[in-house]
């Protein structure tokens, strides 16, 4: 028999019934009214007792099961689950390899540290929300709560004064880059500057918009300010695209003093604007963003792809002061804005206090993988940081990037060669990027690092020098 006292006085009026039931259940579990191991009533019985549909109860049970508060035992029923110290990425423990048998270290893959359940809850809430959100076109007023959630989410990044009107939601970071290029550039034949070794999405977006791309030399602190000014004046470039917090692919960081010098170089070169891509940061910011240093001249983009999930394709762009209208037009003229249900999912996920805790668990887990890689490869020329979900490996004498990447693939491991981050006319270093794949068990990741270590120390005969 199940105890019915916990739901005897539950109030399901005036709001989503399944949400009210789920909240009441969760509170009863937290205050001990429903102890660990307690069996809940069958779905149909509880639905009858409460005067709701079985679907309402099933949805509430499902939400709490996803969150780890309940567990369903086949043939027995639904029970209050044991308390867990943290959310583990156990959904990946059953599958560590791709279908073709390789371990994918091509792009960062996040461990599930609770975000799957959070997204599911958000999707259920949207599905149960107002009908108008599912049948009407997007509009600016309707997206205000989502934009406000983004502003709150970005509070830990020093960007200067920003409000919800400065923000545009878009389909991931790559879409944000394209929007900024369209909003910022007005010349008939525009030119942009990028790091000479940089994220390929900059040049791909530029190529789609018929924008000329020019590479700028860098050193260990990022872009060289004198080269920024020289190339801006020589080419007439109107925008500098850079990743200062986490440079992709090297993982380097541009400190404040260098950023200030870059801003000065851009201002002196006829006010060349700056686009800062902050999509790879998973920890605290280490220096003020370019928008904080130059509010009228810097654009900022980020996304939730490296902190929560890339599946939703949710990103955001922040305009410089006084430039929001141009950014908004680029989005509205291009795709009428984000889908209303997707904007609502973004609002719910970013507003949920648990999401911050989830991202901290993701960060901690990624750090464990990075440390495992360093333990195996630390004897080589390796650039890394625990808050960066990839490592940059400069190959020892005897290896070329393309050859090493091919040898790794033959050994069942996919990594990225430096050639993929180099401009067409540029010269690629003999380096590779190794991404963290948090969707495979840590021991398999360690085994992959050991395989790479063995390759590095034993180049093929024709490579030996």
C-alpha positions in Angstrom: 0.0 0.0 0.0 1.2 3.6 -0.7 0.7 6.5 1.7 -1.7 9.1 0.3 -1.0 11.8 2.9 1.6 13.6 0.8 -0.9 14.5 -1.9 -4.0 14.9 0.1 -4.0 18.7 0.1 -2.1 19.4 -3.2 -3.4 22.4 -5.2 -3.4 21.9 -8.9 -5.4 25.0 -9.8 -4.3 28.1 -11.7 -1.2 26.6 -13.4 0.2 23.7 -15.3 -1.1 20.6 -13.5 1.8 18.3 -14.3 4.3 21.0 -13.2 2.4 21.6 -10.0 2.4 17.9 -9.2 6.1 17.6 -10.1 6.9 20.5 -7.8 4.9 19.1 -5.0 6.5 15.7 -5.4 10.0 17.2 -5.4 9.3 19.3 -2.3 7.9 16.2 -0.5 11.0 14.2 -1.3 13.3 17.0 -0.2 11.5 17.6 3.2 11.3 13.9 3.9 7.6 13.4 3.5 8.5 10.9 0.9 11.5 8.9 2.1 14.0 7.0 -0.1 12.4 3.8 -1.3 8.8 4.9 -0.8 6.5 3.5 -3.5 4.3 6.0 -5.3 0.8 5.2 -6.5 0.3 3.8 -10.0 -0.2 6.4 -12.6 -3.9 5.7 -13.2 -4.7 5.5 -9.5 -3.1 8.8 -8.7 -4.8 10.4 -11.8 -8.2 9.2 -10.5 -7.5 10.4 -7.0 -6.4 13.9 -8.2 -9.0 14.2 -10.9 -6.4 14.7 -13.7 -5.5 12.7 -16.8 -3.0 9.8 -16.6 -0.8 11.8 -19.0 -0.5 14.5 -16.4 0.8 12.1 -13.8 3.0 10.3 -16.2 4.6 13.6 -17.3 5.3 14.6 -13.7 6.7 11.1 -12.9 8.9 11.3 -16.0 10.3 14.7 -15.2 11.4 13.6 -11.7 12.7 10.3 -13.0 14.9 12.2 -15.6 16.1 14.4 -12.7 17.0 11.4 -10.6 14.5 12.0 -7.9 12.4 8.9 -8.8 13.2 5.5 -10.3 10.9 3.2 -12.2 11.3 -0.5 -11.6 9.8 -2.7 -14.3 7.0 -4.9 -12.9 7.1 -3.3 -9.5 6.3 0.5 -9.8 7.8 3.9 -9.2 9.9 4.6 -6.1 11.7 7.6 -4.5 15.3 7.2 -5.7 18.4 7.2 -3.4 20.0 10.7 -3.2 23.0 11.2 -5.5 26.0 13.3 -4.6 26.3 14.5 -8.3 24.9 13.7 -11.7 27.2 11.3 -13.5 27.5 10.9 -17.3 26.3 7.3 -17.1 24.2 7.6 -20.3 27.4 7.3 -22.2 29.0 4.4 -20.3 27.3 1.9 -22.5 28.7 3.3 -25.8 32.3 4.6 -26.1 33.0 4.2 -29.8 31.5 5.5 -33.0 29.7 3.2 -35.3 32.8 2.8 -37.4 34.9 1.8 -34.4 36.9 5.1 -34.0 37.1 7.4 -31.0 36.1 10.9 -32.1 38.4 13.6 -30.7 37.6 15.8 -33.7 35.3 18.3 -31.9 34.6 18.7 -28.1 31.7 16.5 -26.9 30.1 17.3 -23.6 29.4 14.8 -20.8 25.9 14.6 -19.6 26.0 16.1 -16.1 22.3 16.8 -15.8 21.7 18.9 -18.9 19.7 16.2 -20.7 17.1 16.1 -18.0 17.1 19.9 -17.9 16.4 20.2 -21.6 13.7 17.5 -21.4 12.0 19.5 -18.6 12.2 22.7 -20.6 10.7 21.0 -23.7 7.9 19.5 -21.7 7.1 22.9 -20.2 7.1 24.5 -23.6 4.8 21.8 -25.0 2.4 22.4 -22.1 2.6 26.2 -22.5 0.4 28.8 -24.3 -1.0 27.6 -27.6 -0.1 31.0 -29.2 3.6 30.2 -28.8 3.2 27.2 -31.1 1.1 28.9 -33.9 2.4 32.5 -34.2 5.4 34.1 -35.8 8.2 35.3 -33.6 8.1 38.9 -32.4 10.5 41.1 -30.5 8.3 41.7 -27.5 7.6 38.0 -27.1 11.4 37.3 -27.0 12.1 39.9 -24.3 12.1 37.3 -21.4 14.6 35.1 -23.3 16.9 38.1 -24.0 16.8 39.0 -20.3 17.8 35.4 -19.5 20.8 35.8 -21.8 21.8 39.1 -20.1 21.7 37.3 -16.7 23.6 34.3 -18.1 26.4 36.6 -19.4 26.7 38.4 -16.0 30.0 36.7 -15.3 31.6 38.0 -18.6 32.8 41.7 -18.3 31.1 43.2 -21.3 30.3 46.7 -20.1 26.7 47.9 -19.8 24.3 45.6 -21.7 20.5 45.3 -21.7 18.1 42.9 -23.3 17.8 45.3 -26.3 21.4 44.8 -27.1 21.0 41.0 -27.5 19.8 38.9 -30.5 19.2 35.2 -30.2 20.4 33.1 -33.1 21.1 29.5 -34.2 24.4 28.9 -32.5 27.7 30.7 -32.6 28.3 30.2 -36.3 25.0 31.9 -37.2 25.9 34.7 -34.8 29.1 35.3 -36.7 27.2 35.6 -40.0 24.7 38.1 -38.4 27.5 40.3 -37.1 29.3 40.3 -40.5 26.1 41.4 -42.2 25.3 44.0 -39.5 28.8 45.5 -39.2 30.0 45.7 -42.8 28.7 48.0 -45.5 31.5 48.4 -48.0 30.8 47.0 -51.6 33.9 44.7 -51.3 34.5 44.3 -47.5 37.6 42.8 -45.9 38.0 41.3 -42.4 41.1 40.4 -40.4 41.4 37.1 -38.5 44.2 35.4 -36.6 46.5 33.7 -39.1 45.6 30.4 -37.4 42.0 30.7 -36.5 38.5 29.1 -36.2 37.5 28.0 -39.7 33.9 29.4 -39.2 35.2 33.0 -39.6 36.4 32.4 -43.1 33.5 30.2 -44.1 31.0 32.8 -43.1 33.1 35.4 -44.9 33.2 33.3 -48.1 29.4 32.9 -48.1 29.1 36.7 -47.9 31.9 37.3 -50.5 34.1 39.0 -47.9 37.9 39.0 -48.3 39.8 37.4 -45.4 43.3 38.5 -44.3 45.4 36.7 -41.7 47.2 38.6 -38.9 50.4 37.2 -37.3 50.1 36.2 -33.6 52.5 35.4 -30.7 52.0 33.6 -27.4 49.6 36.4 -26.2 47.5 36.5 -29.4 47.2 39.0 -32.2 50.2 41.4 -32.6 48.8 44.9 -32.3 51.3 46.5 -34.7 50.4 43.9 -37.3 46.7 44.5 -36.8 47.2 48.3 -37.5 49.5 47.7 -40.4 47.3 45.2 -42.2 44.1 47.2 -41.5 45.6 50.2 -43.2 47.0 48.2 -46.1 43.8 46.2 -46.8 41.1 48.7 -45.7 39.6 46.0 -43.4 36.7 47.1 -41.4 36.4 44.3 -38.9 38.8 42.2 -36.8 37.5 38.7 -35.8 39.2 37.2 -32.8 38.8 34.7 -29.9 40.6 36.3 -26.9 39.4 34.2 -24.0 40.1 30.8 -25.6 41.8 30.9 -28.9 40.7 28.2 -31.2 42.7 26.0 -32.0 45.8 26.8 -29.8 43.9 27.3 -26.5 46.0 30.5 -25.8 44.6 33.4 -23.9 45.0 37.1 -24.7 45.6 39.1 -21.4 44.2 42.5 -20.7 47.2 44.6 -21.6 47.4 43.0 -25.0 43.7 43.5 -25.6 44.0 47.2 -24.7 46.8 47.5 -27.2 44.7 45.8 -29.9 41.8 48.2 -29.2 44.2 51.1 -29.6 45.5 49.7 -32.9 42.0 49.3 -34.2 40.9 52.8 -33.2 44.0 54.3 -34.8 43.3 52.4 -38.0 40.1 54.3 -38.7 38.1 52.6 -36.0 38.2 49.0 -37.3 35.5 47.1 -35.4 36.1 44.0 -33.3 34.1 40.8 -33.2 34.9 38.7 -30.2 34.0 35.0 -30.4 33.6 33.6 -26.8 32.1 30.2 -27.6 34.8 28.0 -26.1 35.0 29.5 -22.6 33.6 27.1 -20.0 35.2 28.8 -16.9 35.4 32.3 -15.5 36.6 35.1 -17.8 40.2 36.1 -17.2 40.1 39.6 -18.7 37.5 42.2 -19.7 35.8 41.5 -23.0 36.5 43.9 -26.0 33.0 45.3 -25.6 33.9 46.5 -22.0 37.1 48.0 -23.3 35.5 49.7 -26.3 31.7 49.8 -25.9 31.0 51.6 -29.2 33.3 49.4 -31.4 33.1 45.8 -30.3 30.6 43.0 -31.0 30.3 39.9 -28.9 29.0 36.4 -29.6 28.7 33.2 -27.6 26.5 30.1 -27.3 25.6 27.3 -25.0 27.2 24.6 -27.2 30.3 24.1 -25.1 28.7 24.6 -21.7 25.2 22.9 -21.9 24.5 21.3 -25.3 25.1 22.0 -29.0 22.0 20.1 -30.0 19.6 23.1 -29.4 21.8 25.4 -31.6 21.2 28.4 -29.3 23.6 31.3 -29.6 23.5 35.0 -29.0 25.1 38.1 -30.3 25.6 41.4 -28.4 25.8 44.6 -30.4 28.1 47.6 -29.6 26.3 50.5 -27.9 24.0 52.2 -30.4 24.2 49.3 -33.0 21.4 47.0 -31.9 19.0 48.0 -34.7 21.5 46.8 -37.4 21.9 43.5 -35.6 18.2 43.0 -35.2 17.6 43.7 -38.8 20.1 41.2 -39.9 18.3 38.5 -37.9 14.8 39.6 -38.9 15.6 39.9 -42.6 17.5 36.7 -42.6 15.2 34.2 -40.8 12.5 36.2 -38.8 14.3 35.4 -35.6 14.5 32.2 -33.5 11.5 29.9 -33.4 9.3 30.8 -30.5 9.4 27.4 -28.8 13.2 27.3 -29.1 13.5 30.8 -27.5 11.3 29.6 -24.7 13.5 26.6 -24.2 16.5 28.9 -24.0 14.7 31.1 -21.5 13.8 28.2 -19.2 17.2 26.5 -19.3 19.2 29.7 -18.8 16.9 30.9 -16.0 17.0 27.6 -14.1 19.3 27.9 -11.0 20.3 24.3 -11.5 21.9 25.1 -14.9 24.8 26.9 -13.3 25.5 23.8 -11.2 25.3 21.7 -14.3 27.8 23.8 -16.1 30.2 23.6 -13.1 29.9 19.8 -13.2 30.6 19.9 -16.9 33.6 22.1 -16.3 34.9 19.7 -13.6 34.5 16.7 -15.8 36.1 18.3 -18.8 39.0 19.2 -16.5 39.4 15.5 -15.5 39.8 14.5 -19.2 42.3 17.3 -19.8 44.4 16.2 -16.9 44.3 12.6 -18.1 45.6 13.9 -21.5 48.3 15.9 -19.9 49.4 12.9 -17.8 50.0 10.9 -21.0 51.2 13.7 -23.4 52.8 16.2 -21.0 56.3 15.2 -22.1 55.6 16.8 -25.5 55.0 20.4 -26.5 51.4 20.7 -25.3 49.3 23.8 -24.8 46.4 23.2 -22.4 44.1 24.6 -19.7 41.7 22.7 -17.5 38.9 25.1 -18.6 39.5 24.5 -22.3 37.9 21.4 -23.9 40.8 20.7 -26.3 44.6 20.6 -26.3 47.1 21.9 -28.9 50.0 19.5 -29.6 53.0 20.7 -31.5 54.5 17.6 -33.0 58.1 16.5 -32.4 60.6 16.5 -35.2 59.8 13.8 -37.7 56.1 14.2 -37.9 53.9 16.4 -40.1 50.4 17.4 -39.1 48.6 15.7 -41.9 50.7 12.5 -41.6 50.2 12.3 -37.9 46.4 12.9 -38.2 46.2 10.1 -40.7 48.3 7.7 -38.6 46.0 8.5 -35.6 42.9 7.8 -37.7 44.4 4.4 -38.8 44.8 3.7 -35.0 41.1 4.5 -34.5 41.4 8.1 -33.3 40.1 11.2 -35.1 41.9 14.5 -34.4 42.2 17.8 -36.3 45.3 18.8 -38.3 46.5 22.4 -38.1 45.8 22.7 -41.9 42.1 23.0 -41.0 42.6 26.2 -39.1 45.0 27.9 -41.7 44.0 30.4 -44.3 44.3 29.1 -47.9 47.5 31.1 -48.5 48.8 30.5 -45.0 51.4 28.1 -43.8 50.3 25.5 -41.3 52.5 24.5 -38.3 53.2 20.9 -37.6 50.5 20.7 -34.9 47.2 19.0 -34.2 44.2 19.8 -32.0 42.9 17.1 -29.7 39.4 17.6 -28.4 37.9 16.3 -25.2 35.2 13.7 -25.7 33.3 13.5 -22.5 30.8 11.0 -24.0 33.3 8.1 -23.7 34.5 6.7 -20.4 37.6 8.3 -19.0 39.6 5.0 -19.2 38.9 4.8 -22.9 40.0 8.4 -23.4 43.2 7.7 -21.4 43.8 4.7 -23.7 43.4 6.9 -26.7 46.0 9.3 -25.3 48.3 6.4 -24.7 47.9 5.4 -28.3 48.8 9.0 -29.4 51.8 9.0 -27.1 53.1 5.7 -28.7 52.6 7.2 -32.2 54.6 10.3 -31.2 57.5 8.4 -29.8 57.6 5.9 -32.7 57.2 7.7 -36.0 57.2 5.5 -39.1 60.6 4.8 -40.7 60.1 7.2 -43.6 59.5 10.0 -41.1 62.5 9.4 -38.9 65.3 11.9 -39.1 
